[in-house]
């Protein structure tokens, strides 16, 4: 399962349902884009350390970007940026899931619903 940034933010905010969703998966992954979004939202070095520790302690695999992910994401932007408002980060995360055959767990259905070949698991906080 590839976890979107929003689900992990719910975990950091103490949402028990989000923590249970993460804990229920034997294999946990995050896109390097999600990792960067989490770091970008950190308010200080302690939060950066907490993010790194959380991902390590819960055995998250970091999925790097690849040429194929970049290519697929650019197609998603061409297709969906104007008509569905897709942004670069969502295109890269969606492409990461599709290229790696991973289900994407997100609370932001509207960000990804346009991608027909994406296997979505919608999280409701």
Backbone atoms as SQL, in Angstrom:
CREATE TABLE atoms (id INTEGER PRIMARY KEY, chain TEXT, resi INTEGER, resn TEXT, atom TEXT, x REAL, y REAL, z REAL);
INSERT INTO atoms VALUES
  (1, 'A', 1, 'UNK', 'N', 0.852, -1.182, 0.000),
  (2, 'A', 1, 'UNK', 'CA', 0.000, 0.000, 0.000),
  (3, 'A', 1, 'UNK', 'C', 0.894, 1.239, 0.000),
  (4, 'A', 2, 'UNK', 'N', 0.606, 2.158, -0.896),
  (5, 'A', 2, 'UNK', 'CA', 1.277, 3.451, -0.952),
  (6, 'A', 2, 'UNK', 'C', 0.379, 4.450, -0.228),
  (7, 'A', 3, 'UNK', 'N', 0.924, 5.129, 0.760),
  (8, 'A', 3, 'UNK', 'CA', 0.140, 6.077, 1.546),
  (9, 'A', 3, 'UNK', 'C', 0.379, 7.491, 1.049),
  (10, 'A', 4, 'UNK', 'N', -0.723, 8.225, 0.879),
  (11, 'A', 4, 'UNK', 'CA', -0.650, 9.613, 0.463),
  (12, 'A', 4, 'UNK', 'C', -0.331, 10.476, 1.687),
  (13, 'A', 5, 'UNK', 'N', 0.149, 11.657, 1.414),
  (14, 'A', 5, 'UNK', 'CA', 0.569, 12.580, 2.469),
  (15, 'A', 5, 'UNK', 'C', -0.538, 12.853, 3.477),
  (16, 'A', 6, 'UNK', 'N', -1.751, 13.036, 3.003),
  (17, 'A', 6, 'UNK', 'CA', -2.852, 13.410, 3.891),
  (18, 'A', 6, 'UNK', 'C', -3.121, 12.365, 4.968),
  (19, 'A', 7, 'UNK', 'N', -3.017, 11.100, 4.626),
  (20, 'A', 7, 'UNK', 'CA', -3.268, 10.032, 5.608),
  (21, 'A', 7, 'UNK', 'C', -2.206, 10.081, 6.707),
  (22, 'A', 8, 'UNK', 'N', -0.967, 10.301, 6.318),
  (23, 'A', 8, 'UNK', 'CA', 0.112, 10.365, 7.306),
  (24, 'A', 8, 'UNK', 'C', -0.009, 11.605, 8.178),
  (25, 'A', 9, 'UNK', 'N', -0.479, 12.688, 7.619),
  (26, 'A', 9, 'UNK', 'CA', -0.722, 13.889, 8.438),
  (27, 'A', 9, 'UNK', 'C', -1.793, 13.598, 9.489),
  (28, 'A', 10, 'UNK', 'N', -2.826, 12.852, 9.109),
  (29, 'A', 10, 'UNK', 'CA', -3.849, 12.455, 10.092),
  (30, 'A', 10, 'UNK', 'C', -3.226, 11.637, 11.218),
  (31, 'A', 11, 'UNK', 'N', -2.304, 10.752, 10.872),
  (32, 'A', 11, 'UNK', 'CA', -1.614, 9.960, 11.898),
  (33, 'A', 11, 'UNK', 'C', -0.854, 10.893, 12.843),
  (34, 'A', 12, 'UNK', 'N', -0.093, 11.831, 12.290),
  (35, 'A', 12, 'UNK', 'CA', 0.691, 12.761, 13.109),
  (36, 'A', 12, 'UNK', 'C', -0.179, 13.636, 13.995),
  (37, 'A', 13, 'UNK', 'N', -1.410, 13.870, 13.571),
  (38, 'A', 13, 'UNK', 'CA', -2.342, 14.666, 14.376),
  (39, 'A', 13, 'UNK', 'C', -3.054, 13.837, 15.438),
  (40, 'A', 14, 'UNK', 'N', -2.734, 12.547, 15.498),
  (41, 'A', 14, 'UNK', 'CA', -3.306, 11.698, 16.532),
  (42, 'A', 14, 'UNK', 'C', -4.603, 11.016, 16.172),
  (43, 'A', 15, 'UNK', 'N', -4.956, 10.964, 14.903),
  (44, 'A', 15, 'UNK', 'CA', -6.189, 10.319, 14.476),
  (45, 'A', 15, 'UNK', 'C', -6.035, 8.801, 14.589),
  (46, 'A', 16, 'UNK', 'N', -6.811, 8.198, 15.475),
  (47, 'A', 16, 'UNK', 'CA', -6.700, 6.753, 15.730),
  (48, 'A', 16, 'UNK', 'C', -7.087, 5.931, 14.507),
  (49, 'A', 17, 'UNK', 'N', -8.058, 6.387, 13.757),
  (50, 'A', 17, 'UNK', 'CA', -8.496, 5.663, 12.569),
  (51, 'A', 17, 'UNK', 'C', -7.376, 5.626, 11.512),
  (52, 'A', 18, 'UNK', 'N', -6.664, 6.721, 11.347),
  (53, 'A', 18, 'UNK', 'CA', -5.547, 6.767, 10.402),
  (54, 'A', 18, 'UNK', 'C', -4.415, 5.854, 10.874),
  (55, 'A', 19, 'UNK', 'N', -4.125, 5.899, 12.170),
  (56, 'A', 19, 'UNK', 'CA', -3.073, 5.032, 12.712),
  (57, 'A', 19, 'UNK', 'C', -3.428, 3.564, 12.516),
  (58, 'A', 20, 'UNK', 'N', -4.690, 3.223, 12.721),
  (59, 'A', 20, 'UNK', 'CA', -5.142, 1.841, 12.531),
  (60, 'A', 20, 'UNK', 'C', -5.017, 1.426, 11.068),
  (61, 'A', 21, 'UNK', 'N', -5.356, 2.339, 10.152),
  (62, 'A', 21, 'UNK', 'CA', -5.254, 2.050, 8.704),
  (63, 'A', 21, 'UNK', 'C', -3.802, 1.741, 8.327),
  (64, 'A', 22, 'UNK', 'N', -2.883, 2.551, 8.825),
  (65, 'A', 22, 'UNK', 'CA', -1.459, 2.334, 8.546),
  (66, 'A', 22, 'UNK', 'C', -0.992, 1.036, 9.185),
  (67, 'A', 23, 'UNK', 'N', -1.366, 0.830, 10.433),
  (68, 'A', 23, 'UNK', 'CA', -0.929, -0.357, 11.169),
  (69, 'A', 23, 'UNK', 'C', -1.472, -1.649, 10.566),
  (70, 'A', 24, 'UNK', 'N', -2.610, -1.573, 9.887),
  (71, 'A', 24, 'UNK', 'CA', -3.228, -2.788, 9.339),
  (72, 'A', 24, 'UNK', 'C', -2.529, -3.313, 8.089),
  (73, 'A', 25, 'UNK', 'N', -1.655, -2.536, 7.515),
  (74, 'A', 25, 'UNK', 'CA', -0.956, -2.948, 6.301),
  (75, 'A', 25, 'UNK', 'C', 0.393, -3.574, 6.638),
  (76, 'A', 26, 'UNK', 'N', 0.631, -4.746, 6.087),
  (77, 'A', 26, 'UNK', 'CA', 1.917, -5.421, 6.305),
  (78, 'A', 26, 'UNK', 'C', 3.033, -4.745, 5.515),
  (79, 'A', 27, 'UNK', 'N', 2.702, -4.262, 4.327),
  (80, 'A', 27, 'UNK', 'CA', 3.692, -3.588, 3.482),
  (81, 'A', 27, 'UNK', 'C', 3.268, -2.148, 3.286),
  (82, 'A', 28, 'UNK', 'N', 4.122, -1.239, 3.747),
  (83, 'A', 28, 'UNK', 'CA', 3.823, 0.192, 3.707),
  (84, 'A', 28, 'UNK', 'C', 4.858, 0.908, 2.855),
  (85, 'A', 29, 'UNK', 'N', 4.368, 1.789, 1.994),
  (86, 'A', 29, 'UNK', 'CA', 5.259, 2.555, 1.133),
  (87, 'A', 29, 'UNK', 'C', 4.833, 4.012, 1.099),
  (88, 'A', 30, 'UNK', 'N', 5.802, 4.873, 0.791),
  (89, 'A', 30, 'UNK', 'CA', 5.531, 6.276, 0.494),
  (90, 'A', 30, 'UNK', 'C', 6.369, 6.669, -0.709),
  (91, 'A', 31, 'UNK', 'N', 5.813, 7.529, -1.526),
  (92, 'A', 31, 'UNK', 'CA', 6.572, 8.111, -2.617),
  (93, 'A', 31, 'UNK', 'C', 7.575, 9.091, -2.020),
  (94, 'A', 32, 'UNK', 'N', 8.689, 9.254, -2.676),
  (95, 'A', 32, 'UNK', 'CA', 9.645, 10.267, -2.237),
  (96, 'A', 32, 'UNK', 'C', 8.990, 11.646, -2.266),
  (97, 'A', 33, 'UNK', 'N', 7.981, 11.829, -3.121),
  (98, 'A', 33, 'UNK', 'CA', 7.237, 13.087, -3.171),
  (99, 'A', 33, 'UNK', 'C', 6.479, 13.300, -1.858),
  (100, 'A', 34, 'UNK', 'N', 5.832, 12.260, -1.365),
  (101, 'A', 34, 'UNK', 'CA', 5.128, 12.342, -0.080),
  (102, 'A', 34, 'UNK', 'C', 6.102, 12.678, 1.039),
  (103, 'A', 35, 'UNK', 'N', 7.262, 12.032, 1.036),
  (104, 'A', 35, 'UNK', 'CA', 8.290, 12.311, 2.043),
  (105, 'A', 35, 'UNK', 'C', 8.678, 13.794, 2.004),
  (106, 'A', 36, 'UNK', 'N', 8.893, 14.320, 0.811),
  (107, 'A', 36, 'UNK', 'CA', 9.276, 15.733, 0.686),
  (108, 'A', 36, 'UNK', 'C', 8.139, 16.653, 1.132),
  (109, 'A', 37, 'UNK', 'N', 6.890, 16.287, 0.835),
  (110, 'A', 37, 'UNK', 'CA', 5.760, 17.102, 1.284),
  (111, 'A', 37, 'UNK', 'C', 5.678, 17.124, 2.806),
  (112, 'A', 38, 'UNK', 'N', 5.925, 15.970, 3.430),
  (113, 'A', 38, 'UNK', 'CA', 5.924, 15.918, 4.896),
  (114, 'A', 38, 'UNK', 'C', 7.030, 16.799, 5.471),
  (115, 'A', 39, 'UNK', 'N', 8.223, 16.704, 4.900),
  (116, 'A', 39, 'UNK', 'CA', 9.348, 17.525, 5.372),
  (117, 'A', 39, 'UNK', 'C', 9.066, 19.005, 5.177),
  (118, 'A', 40, 'UNK', 'N', 8.449, 19.346, 4.062),
  (119, 'A', 40, 'UNK', 'CA', 8.128, 20.734, 3.758),
  (120, 'A', 40, 'UNK', 'C', 7.159, 21.313, 4.787),
  (121, 'A', 41, 'UNK', 'N', 6.297, 20.474, 5.337),
  (122, 'A', 41, 'UNK', 'CA', 5.333, 20.922, 6.329),
  (123, 'A', 41, 'UNK', 'C', 5.864, 20.940, 7.757),
  (124, 'A', 42, 'UNK', 'N', 7.073, 20.417, 7.962),
  (125, 'A', 42, 'UNK', 'CA', 7.654, 20.391, 9.309),
  (126, 'A', 42, 'UNK', 'C', 7.954, 21.814, 9.775),
  (127, 'A', 43, 'UNK', 'N', 7.683, 22.054, 11.045),
  (128, 'A', 43, 'UNK', 'CA', 7.895, 23.398, 11.597),
  (129, 'A', 43, 'UNK', 'C', 9.281, 23.598, 12.196),
  (130, 'A', 44, 'UNK', 'N', 9.951, 22.478, 12.520),
  (131, 'A', 44, 'UNK', 'CA', 11.287, 22.595, 13.100),
  (132, 'A', 44, 'UNK', 'C', 12.037, 21.267, 12.933),
  (133, 'A', 45, 'UNK', 'N', 13.275, 21.240, 13.381),
  (134, 'A', 45, 'UNK', 'CA', 14.122, 20.038, 13.239),
  (135, 'A', 45, 'UNK', 'C', 13.556, 18.841, 14.011),
  (136, 'A', 46, 'UNK', 'N', 12.897, 19.103, 15.108),
  (137, 'A', 46, 'UNK', 'CA', 12.291, 18.012, 15.883),
  (138, 'A', 46, 'UNK', 'C', 11.217, 17.302, 15.070),
  (139, 'A', 47, 'UNK', 'N', 10.413, 18.060, 14.356),
  (140, 'A', 47, 'UNK', 'CA', 9.384, 17.453, 13.518),
  (141, 'A', 47, 'UNK', 'C', 10.000, 16.680, 12.352),
  (142, 'A', 48, 'UNK', 'N', 11.089, 17.194, 11.799),
  (143, 'A', 48, 'UNK', 'CA', 11.793, 16.465, 10.734),
  (144, 'A', 48, 'UNK', 'C', 12.272, 15.123, 11.274),
  (145, 'A', 49, 'UNK', 'N', 12.843, 15.139, 12.460),
  (146, 'A', 49, 'UNK', 'CA', 13.325, 13.903, 13.096),
  (147, 'A', 49, 'UNK', 'C', 12.164, 12.951, 13.377),
  (148, 'A', 50, 'UNK', 'N', 11.034, 13.487, 13.834),
  (149, 'A', 50, 'UNK', 'CA', 9.863, 12.665, 14.130),
  (150, 'A', 50, 'UNK', 'C', 9.321, 12.007, 12.854),
  (151, 'A', 51, 'UNK', 'N', 9.326, 12.731, 11.753),
  (152, 'A', 51, 'UNK', 'CA', 8.866, 12.177, 10.472),
  (153, 'A', 51, 'UNK', 'C', 9.763, 11.031, 10.051),
  (154, 'A', 52, 'UNK', 'N', 11.075, 11.259, 10.092),
  (155, 'A', 52, 'UNK', 'CA', 12.028, 10.201, 9.714),
  (156, 'A', 52, 'UNK', 'C', 11.876, 8.979, 10.619),
  (157, 'A', 53, 'UNK', 'N', 11.770, 9.213, 11.914),
  (158, 'A', 53, 'UNK', 'CA', 11.624, 8.105, 12.870),
  (159, 'A', 53, 'UNK', 'C', 10.341, 7.326, 12.626),
  (160, 'A', 54, 'UNK', 'N', 9.254, 8.020, 12.415),
  (161, 'A', 54, 'UNK', 'CA', 7.977, 7.359, 12.158),
  (162, 'A', 54, 'UNK', 'C', 8.075, 6.445, 10.942),
  (163, 'A', 55, 'UNK', 'N', 8.585, 6.965, 9.843),
  (164, 'A', 55, 'UNK', 'CA', 8.684, 6.174, 8.618),
  (165, 'A', 55, 'UNK', 'C', 9.600, 4.966, 8.799),
  (166, 'A', 56, 'UNK', 'N', 10.690, 5.148, 9.513),
  (167, 'A', 56, 'UNK', 'CA', 11.625, 4.043, 9.776),
  (168, 'A', 56, 'UNK', 'C', 11.015, 3.024, 10.735),
  (169, 'A', 57, 'UNK', 'N', 10.464, 3.500, 11.847),
  (170, 'A', 57, 'UNK', 'CA', 9.911, 2.608, 12.872),
  (171, 'A', 57, 'UNK', 'C', 8.759, 1.749, 12.343),
  (172, 'A', 58, 'UNK', 'N', 7.980, 2.289, 11.409),
  (173, 'A', 58, 'UNK', 'CA', 6.847, 1.538, 10.864),
  (174, 'A', 58, 'UNK', 'C', 7.184, 0.828, 9.557),
  (175, 'A', 59, 'UNK', 'N', 8.457, 0.807, 9.202),
  (176, 'A', 59, 'UNK', 'CA', 8.919, 0.017, 8.064),
  (177, 'A', 59, 'UNK', 'C', 8.442, 0.478, 6.705),
  (178, 'A', 60, 'UNK', 'N', 8.259, 1.775, 6.541),
  (179, 'A', 60, 'UNK', 'CA', 7.857, 2.295, 5.239),
  (180, 'A', 60, 'UNK', 'C', 9.002, 2.162, 4.239),
  (181, 'A', 61, 'UNK', 'N', 8.674, 1.711, 3.051),
  (182, 'A', 61, 'UNK', 'CA', 9.619, 1.699, 1.946),
  (183, 'A', 61, 'UNK', 'C', 9.465, 3.011, 1.192),
  (184, 'A', 62, 'UNK', 'N', 10.588, 3.657, 0.888),
  (185, 'A', 62, 'UNK', 'CA', 10.561, 4.895, 0.124),
  (186, 'A', 62, 'UNK', 'C', 10.657, 4.540, -1.358),
  (187, 'A', 63, 'UNK', 'N', 9.659, 4.931, -2.133),
  (188, 'A', 63, 'UNK', 'CA', 9.639, 4.621, -3.559),
  (189, 'A', 63, 'UNK', 'C', 10.191, 5.834, -4.315),
  (190, 'A', 64, 'UNK', 'N', 11.332, 5.657, -4.982),
  (191, 'A', 64, 'UNK', 'CA', 11.948, 6.787, -5.687),
  (192, 'A', 64, 'UNK', 'C', 11.232, 7.099, -6.997),
  (193, 'A', 65, 'UNK', 'N', 11.519, 8.263, -7.512),
  (194, 'A', 65, 'UNK', 'CA', 11.020, 8.620, -8.835),
  (195, 'A', 65, 'UNK', 'C', 11.855, 7.895, -9.885),
  (196, 'A', 66, 'UNK', 'N', 11.231, 7.661, -11.025),
  (197, 'A', 66, 'UNK', 'CA', 11.930, 7.019, -12.141),
  (198, 'A', 66, 'UNK', 'C', 11.535, 7.746, -13.422),
  (199, 'A', 67, 'UNK', 'N', 12.205, 7.413, -14.487),
  (200, 'A', 67, 'UNK', 'CA', 11.860, 8.006, -15.781),
  (201, 'A', 67, 'UNK', 'C', 10.412, 7.670, -16.149),
  (202, 'A', 68, 'UNK', 'N', 10.003, 6.428, -15.920),
  (203, 'A', 68, 'UNK', 'CA', 8.632, 6.019, -16.244),
  (204, 'A', 68, 'UNK', 'C', 7.603, 6.767, -15.409),
  (205, 'A', 69, 'UNK', 'N', 7.900, 6.969, -14.128),
  (206, 'A', 69, 'UNK', 'CA', 6.985, 7.721, -13.265),
  (207, 'A', 69, 'UNK', 'C', 6.869, 9.158, -13.772),
  (208, 'A', 70, 'UNK', 'N', 7.985, 9.769, -14.108),
  (209, 'A', 70, 'UNK', 'CA', 7.969, 11.133, -14.631),
  (210, 'A', 70, 'UNK', 'C', 7.187, 11.240, -15.924),
  (211, 'A', 71, 'UNK', 'N', 7.371, 10.277, -16.793),
  (212, 'A', 71, 'UNK', 'CA', 6.656, 10.284, -18.066),
  (213, 'A', 71, 'UNK', 'C', 5.148, 10.132, -17.847),
  (214, 'A', 72, 'UNK', 'N', 4.767, 9.167, -17.021),
  (215, 'A', 72, 'UNK', 'CA', 3.345, 8.940, -16.745),
  (216, 'A', 72, 'UNK', 'C', 2.731, 10.168, -16.066),
  (217, 'A', 73, 'UNK', 'N', 3.445, 10.763, -15.117),
  (218, 'A', 73, 'UNK', 'CA', 2.939, 11.951, -14.423),
  (219, 'A', 73, 'UNK', 'C', 2.743, 13.110, -15.397),
  (220, 'A', 74, 'UNK', 'N', 3.649, 13.266, -16.354),
  (221, 'A', 74, 'UNK', 'CA', 3.491, 14.351, -17.329),
  (222, 'A', 74, 'UNK', 'C', 2.255, 14.124, -18.205),
  (223, 'A', 75, 'UNK', 'N', 1.973, 12.874, -18.520),
  (224, 'A', 75, 'UNK', 'CA', 0.749, 12.562, -19.269),
  (225, 'A', 75, 'UNK', 'C', -0.480, 12.904, -18.425),
  (226, 'A', 76, 'UNK', 'N', -0.444, 12.552, -17.135),
  (227, 'A', 76, 'UNK', 'CA', -1.559, 12.890, -16.251),
  (228, 'A', 76, 'UNK', 'C', -1.778, 14.407, -16.190),
  (229, 'A', 77, 'UNK', 'N', -0.700, 15.177, -16.131),
  (230, 'A', 77, 'UNK', 'CA', -0.823, 16.637, -16.089),
  (231, 'A', 77, 'UNK', 'C', -1.446, 17.146, -17.394),
  (232, 'A', 78, 'UNK', 'N', -0.961, 16.636, -18.516),
  (233, 'A', 78, 'UNK', 'CA', -1.536, 17.034, -19.812),
  (234, 'A', 78, 'UNK', 'C', -3.029, 16.724, -19.867),
  (235, 'A', 79, 'UNK', 'N', -3.391, 15.545, -19.366),
  (236, 'A', 79, 'UNK', 'CA', -4.788, 15.088, -19.423),
  (237, 'A', 79, 'UNK', 'C', -5.701, 15.794, -18.425),
  (238, 'A', 80, 'UNK', 'N', -5.218, 15.966, -17.193),
  (239, 'A', 80, 'UNK', 'CA', -6.122, 16.297, -16.096),
  (240, 'A', 80, 'UNK', 'C', -5.882, 17.639, -15.399),
  (241, 'A', 81, 'UNK', 'N', -4.807, 18.348, -15.706),
  (242, 'A', 81, 'UNK', 'CA', -4.545, 19.606, -14.991),
  (243, 'A', 81, 'UNK', 'C', -5.639, 20.632, -15.250),
  (244, 'A', 82, 'UNK', 'N', -6.022, 20.786, -16.502),
  (245, 'A', 82, 'UNK', 'CA', -7.038, 21.795, -16.826),
  (246, 'A', 82, 'UNK', 'C', -8.442, 21.363, -16.451),
  (247, 'A', 83, 'UNK', 'N', -8.802, 20.122, -16.775),
  (248, 'A', 83, 'UNK', 'CA', -10.198, 19.726, -16.537),
  (249, 'A', 83, 'UNK', 'C', -10.461, 19.210, -15.129),
  (250, 'A', 84, 'UNK', 'N', -9.442, 18.722, -14.438),
  (251, 'A', 84, 'UNK', 'CA', -9.676, 18.190, -13.089),
  (252, 'A', 84, 'UNK', 'C', -8.832, 18.887, -12.020),
  (253, 'A', 85, 'UNK', 'N', -7.995, 19.840, -12.423),
  (254, 'A', 85, 'UNK', 'CA', -7.191, 20.585, -11.450),
  (255, 'A', 85, 'UNK', 'C', -6.053, 19.786, -10.830),
  (256, 'A', 86, 'UNK', 'N', -5.579, 18.765, -11.520),
  (257, 'A', 86, 'UNK', 'CA', -4.496, 17.940, -10.963),
  (258, 'A', 86, 'UNK', 'C', -3.203, 18.748, -10.862),
  (259, 'A', 87, 'UNK', 'N', -2.535, 18.627, -9.728),
  (260, 'A', 87, 'UNK', 'CA', -1.255, 19.310, -9.533),
  (261, 'A', 87, 'UNK', 'C', -0.098, 18.314, -9.700),
  (262, 'A', 88, 'UNK', 'N', 1.097, 18.862, -9.801),
  (263, 'A', 88, 'UNK', 'CA', 2.283, 18.052, -10.055),
  (264, 'A', 88, 'UNK', 'C', 2.489, 16.973, -8.983),
  (265, 'A', 89, 'UNK', 'N', 2.366, 17.323, -7.710),
  (266, 'A', 89, 'UNK', 'CA', 2.585, 16.356, -6.641),
  (267, 'A', 89, 'UNK', 'C', 1.644, 15.167, -6.727),
  (268, 'A', 90, 'UNK', 'N', 0.366, 15.437, -6.969),
  (269, 'A', 90, 'UNK', 'CA', -0.618, 14.359, -7.083),
  (270, 'A', 90, 'UNK', 'C', -0.352, 13.497, -8.310),
  (271, 'A', 91, 'UNK', 'N', 0.046, 14.133, -9.413),
  (272, 'A', 91, 'UNK', 'CA', 0.371, 13.373, -10.623),
  (273, 'A', 91, 'UNK', 'C', 1.549, 12.440, -10.369),
  (274, 'A', 92, 'UNK', 'N', 2.557, 12.922, -9.652),
  (275, 'A', 92, 'UNK', 'CA', 3.733, 12.091, -9.359),
  (276, 'A', 92, 'UNK', 'C', 3.391, 10.952, -8.392),
  (277, 'A', 93, 'UNK', 'N', 2.591, 11.232, -7.378),
  (278, 'A', 93, 'UNK', 'CA', 2.200, 10.184, -6.422),
  (279, 'A', 93, 'UNK', 'C', 1.325, 9.142, -7.124),
  (280, 'A', 94, 'UNK', 'N', 0.353, 9.602, -7.906),
  (281, 'A', 94, 'UNK', 'CA', -0.498, 8.668, -8.648),
  (282, 'A', 94, 'UNK', 'C', 0.307, 7.813, -9.610),
  (283, 'A', 95, 'UNK', 'N', 1.227, 8.442, -10.332),
  (284, 'A', 95, 'UNK', 'CA', 2.077, 7.708, -11.268),
  (285, 'A', 95, 'UNK', 'C', 2.978, 6.714, -10.544),
  (286, 'A', 96, 'UNK', 'N', 3.443, 7.069, -9.366),
  (287, 'A', 96, 'UNK', 'CA', 4.269, 6.152, -8.562),
  (288, 'A', 96, 'UNK', 'C', 3.476, 4.904, -8.216),
  (289, 'A', 97, 'UNK', 'N', 2.228, 5.079, -7.798),
  (290, 'A', 97, 'UNK', 'CA', 1.383, 3.933, -7.454),
  (291, 'A', 97, 'UNK', 'C', 1.144, 3.053, -8.678),
  (292, 'A', 98, 'UNK', 'N', 0.764, 3.655, -9.793),
  (293, 'A', 98, 'UNK', 'CA', 0.457, 2.882, -10.997),
  (294, 'A', 98, 'UNK', 'C', 1.696, 2.149, -11.507),
  (295, 'A', 99, 'UNK', 'N', 2.812, 2.845, -11.605),
  (296, 'A', 99, 'UNK', 'CA', 4.035, 2.242, -12.144),
  (297, 'A', 99, 'UNK', 'C', 4.560, 1.093, -11.283),
  (298, 'A', 100, 'UNK', 'N', 4.256, 1.131, -9.995),
  (299, 'A', 100, 'UNK', 'CA', 4.755, 0.095, -9.088),
  (300, 'A', 100, 'UNK', 'C', 3.683, -0.911, -8.688),
  (301, 'A', 101, 'UNK', 'N', 2.505, -0.817, -9.298),
  (302, 'A', 101, 'UNK', 'CA', 1.426, -1.757, -9.004),
  (303, 'A', 101, 'UNK', 'C', 0.962, -1.705, -7.564),
  (304, 'A', 102, 'UNK', 'N', 0.947, -0.504, -6.990),
  (305, 'A', 102, 'UNK', 'CA', 0.567, -0.332, -5.595),
  (306, 'A', 102, 'UNK', 'C', -0.803, 0.327, -5.493),
  (307, 'A', 103, 'UNK', 'N', -1.546, -0.073, -4.500),
  (308, 'A', 103, 'UNK', 'CA', -2.815, 0.578, -4.174),
  (309, 'A', 103, 'UNK', 'C', -2.477, 1.863, -3.437),
  (310, 'A', 104, 'UNK', 'N', -3.200, 2.942, -3.732),
  (311, 'A', 104, 'UNK', 'CA', -2.966, 4.235, -3.086),
  (312, 'A', 104, 'UNK', 'C', -4.041, 4.503, -2.052),
  (313, 'A', 105, 'UNK', 'N', -3.623, 4.708, -0.815),
  (314, 'A', 105, 'UNK', 'CA', -4.537, 5.064, 0.270),
  (315, 'A', 105, 'UNK', 'C', -4.491, 6.579, 0.446),
  (316, 'A', 106, 'UNK', 'N', -5.646, 7.228, 0.239),
  (317, 'A', 106, 'UNK', 'CA', -5.733, 8.679, 0.329),
  (318, 'A', 106, 'UNK', 'C', -7.103, 9.096, 0.836),
  (319, 'A', 107, 'UNK', 'N', -7.165, 10.257, 1.455),
  (320, 'A', 107, 'UNK', 'CA', -8.445, 10.847, 1.827),
  (321, 'A', 107, 'UNK', 'C', -8.887, 11.850, 0.756),
  (322, 'A', 108, 'UNK', 'N', -8.032, 12.096, -0.213),
  (323, 'A', 108, 'UNK', 'CA', -8.312, 13.080, -1.255),
  (324, 'A', 108, 'UNK', 'C', -8.758, 12.420, -2.550),
  (325, 'A', 109, 'UNK', 'N', -9.925, 11.829, -2.526),
  (326, 'A', 109, 'UNK', 'CA', -10.473, 11.132, -3.697),
  (327, 'A', 109, 'UNK', 'C', -10.485, 12.021, -4.932),
  (328, 'A', 110, 'UNK', 'N', -10.909, 13.265, -4.759),
  (329, 'A', 110, 'UNK', 'CA', -11.043, 14.164, -5.908),
  (330, 'A', 110, 'UNK', 'C', -9.707, 14.450, -6.593),
  (331, 'A', 111, 'UNK', 'N', -8.610, 14.318, -5.872),
  (332, 'A', 111, 'UNK', 'CA', -7.299, 14.562, -6.469),
  (333, 'A', 111, 'UNK', 'C', -6.899, 13.456, -7.441),
  (334, 'A', 112, 'UNK', 'N', -7.457, 12.264, -7.258),
  (335, 'A', 112, 'UNK', 'CA', -6.992, 11.104, -8.020),
  (336, 'A', 112, 'UNK', 'C', -8.061, 10.398, -8.848),
  (337, 'A', 113, 'UNK', 'N', -9.312, 10.741, -8.658),
  (338, 'A', 113, 'UNK', 'CA', -10.406, 10.002, -9.297),
  (339, 'A', 113, 'UNK', 'C', -10.303, 10.003, -10.823),
  (340, 'A', 114, 'UNK', 'N', -9.690, 10.992, -11.403),
  (341, 'A', 114, 'UNK', 'CA', -9.570, 11.068, -12.865),
  (342, 'A', 114, 'UNK', 'C', -8.646, 9.980, -13.433),
  (343, 'A', 115, 'UNK', 'N', -7.757, 9.451, -12.614),
  (344, 'A', 115, 'UNK', 'CA', -6.789, 8.448, -13.090),
  (345, 'A', 115, 'UNK', 'C', -7.469, 7.083, -13.060),
  (346, 'A', 116, 'UNK', 'N', -7.905, 6.637, -14.215),
  (347, 'A', 116, 'UNK', 'CA', -8.703, 5.403, -14.289),
  (348, 'A', 116, 'UNK', 'C', -7.907, 4.136, -13.960),
  (349, 'A', 117, 'UNK', 'N', -6.609, 4.129, -14.212),
  (350, 'A', 117, 'UNK', 'CA', -5.815, 2.919, -13.955),
  (351, 'A', 117, 'UNK', 'C', -5.210, 2.888, -12.553),
  (352, 'A', 118, 'UNK', 'N', -5.655, 3.779, -11.687),
  (353, 'A', 118, 'UNK', 'CA', -5.160, 3.851, -10.319),
  (354, 'A', 118, 'UNK', 'C', -6.081, 3.071, -9.383),
  (355, 'A', 119, 'UNK', 'N', -5.494, 2.200, -8.565),
  (356, 'A', 119, 'UNK', 'CA', -6.234, 1.428, -7.569),
  (357, 'A', 119, 'UNK', 'C', -6.285, 2.251, -6.284),
  (358, 'A', 120, 'UNK', 'N', -7.443, 2.823, -5.979),
  (359, 'A', 120, 'UNK', 'CA', -7.599, 3.710, -4.829),
  (360, 'A', 120, 'UNK', 'C', -8.235, 3.020, -3.640),
  (361, 'A', 121, 'UNK', 'N', -7.728, 3.319, -2.470),
  (362, 'A', 121, 'UNK', 'CA', -8.357, 2.962, -1.203),
  (363, 'A', 121, 'UNK', 'C', -8.639, 4.288, -0.518),
  (364, 'A', 122, 'UNK', 'N', -9.905, 4.653, -0.453),
  (365, 'A', 122, 'UNK', 'CA', -10.274, 5.935, 0.123),
  (366, 'A', 122, 'UNK', 'C', -10.329, 5.829, 1.643),
  (367, 'A', 123, 'UNK', 'N', -9.614, 6.727, 2.299),
  (368, 'A', 123, 'UNK', 'CA', -9.592, 6.806, 3.759),
  (369, 'A', 123, 'UNK', 'C', -10.544, 7.910, 4.198),
  (370, 'A', 124, 'UNK', 'N', -11.366, 7.602, 5.166),
  (371, 'A', 124, 'UNK', 'CA', -12.290, 8.591, 5.737),
  (372, 'A', 124, 'UNK', 'C', -11.922, 8.826, 7.204),
  (373, 'A', 125, 'UNK', 'N', -11.405, 10.023, 7.484),
  (374, 'A', 125, 'UNK', 'CA', -11.001, 10.310, 8.878),
  (375, 'A', 125, 'UNK', 'C', -12.208, 10.430, 9.757);
